């Protein structure tokens, strides 16, 4: 099995959006008591819209990685760089972090 992690390209938009929805489904299954009162179809549409906007508007402060197994997409990571403000406990400056991480079950 060959594992590859690469930067997302334009053709990855649907893959990224679908994985973002799968991450939402996974989160919902693991927090079912908290999220049982909302309309999940509205949540999915909001997740889809946010993922599409994130993908289209990515810039030097947004990194989307696609994980592949044997040349088939199996997950993604969404990294961001943030500017910390003066109230930040660890001082001001930039901070990078992975905001989202999803891998399909095998």
C-alpha positions as semicolon CSV with decimal commas, in nm:
position;residue;x (nm);y (nm);z (nm)
1;X;0,000;0,000;0,000
2;X;0,131;0,340;-0,101
3;X;0,041;0,641;0,117
4;X;0,071;0,992;-0,024
5;X;-0,010;1,331;0,130
6;X;-0,031;1,623;-0,109
7;X;-0,162;1,976;-0,138
8;X;-0,516;1,999;-0,271
9;X;-0,559;2,105;-0,633
10;X;-0,865;2,250;-0,809
11;X;-0,999;1,903;-0,898
12;X;-1,014;1,814;-0,526
13;X;-1,301;2,049;-0,439
14;X;-1,573;1,781;-0,433
15;X;-1,346;1,539;-0,249
16;X;-1,273;1,801;0,018
17;X;-1,641;1,896;0,056
18;X;-1,749;1,532;0,082
19;X;-1,484;1,458;0,345
20;X;-1,592;1,768;0,543
21;X;-1,948;1,630;0,546
22;X;-1,819;1,288;0,656
23;X;-1,631;1,456;0,941
24;X;-1,955;1,624;1,045
25;X;-2,136;1,287;1,036
26;X;-1,860;1,129;1,248
27;X;-1,877;1,412;1,501
28;X;-2,254;1,385;1,519
29;X;-2,240;1,011;1,586
30;X;-2,003;1,073;1,876
31;X;-2,209;1,361;2,021
32;X;-2,558;1,229;1,952
33;X;-2,710;1,348;2,280
34;X;-2,592;1,706;2,229
35;X;-2,701;1,731;1,865
36;X;-3,031;1,543;1,867
37;X;-3,250;1,854;1,854
38;X;-3,128;2,019;1,536
39;X;-3,228;1,956;1,176
40;X;-2,928;1,768;1,042
41;X;-3,009;1,833;0,677
42;X;-2,963;2,205;0,751
43;X;-2,635;2,128;0,926
44;X;-2,511;1,934;0,620
45;X;-2,596;2,223;0,390
46;X;-2,413;2,465;0,620
47;X;-2,109;2,235;0,631
48;X;-2,117;2,202;0,251
49;X;-2,138;2,580;0,202
50;X;-1,857;2,647;0,452
51;X;-1,632;2,379;0,296
52;X;-1,690;2,514;-0,055
53;X;-1,616;2,868;0,062
54;X;-1,301;2,753;0,245
55;X;-1,178;2,567;-0,063
56;X;-1,248;2,848;-0,310
57;X;-1,109;3,122;-0,084
58;X;-0,796;2,941;0,037
59;X;-0,488;3,159;0,046
60;X;-0,136;3,159;0,189
61;X;-0,284;3,120;0,539
62;X;-0,496;2,814;0,451
63;X;-0,355;2,473;0,366
64;X;-0,566;2,179;0,251
65;X;-0,389;1,844;0,232
66;X;-0,536;1,533;0,072
67;X;-0,431;1,189;0,196
68;X;-0,426;0,911;-0,063
69;X;-0,389;0,537;-0,029
70;X;-0,292;0,364;-0,354
71;X;-0,384;0,686;-0,543
72;X;-0,736;0,697;-0,393
73;X;-0,833;0,989;-0,163
74;X;-0,894;0,864;0,192
75;X;-0,890;1,184;0,398
76;X;-0,789;1,543;0,442
77;X;-0,634;1,793;0,679
78;X;-0,718;2,162;0,696
79;X;-0,444;2,384;0,834
80;X;-0,464;2,752;0,907
81;X;-0,232;3,030;1,017
82;X;-0,384;3,280;1,259
83;X;-0,269;3,616;1,387
84;X;-0,292;3,620;1,764
85;X;-0,413;3,938;1,928
86;X;-0,274;4,122;2,228
87;X;-0,500;3,924;2,466
88;X;-0,344;3,590;2,366
89;X;-0,193;3,409;2,665
90;X;0,122;3,311;2,476
91;X;0,182;3,652;2,321
92;X;0,115;3,801;1,983
93;X;0,232;3,678;1,647
94;X;0,126;3,403;1,411
95;X;0,018;3,055;1,507
96;X;-0,036;2,759;1,275
97;X;-0,266;2,471;1,356
98;X;-0,461;2,191;1,200
99;X;-0,823;2,290;1,229
100;X;-0,976;1,971;1,084
101;X;-0,850;1,618;1,026
102;X;-1,046;1,329;0,873
103;X;-0,946;0,982;0,752
104;X;-1,195;0,725;0,616
105;X;-1,228;0,402;0,807
106;X;-1,054;0,117;0,633
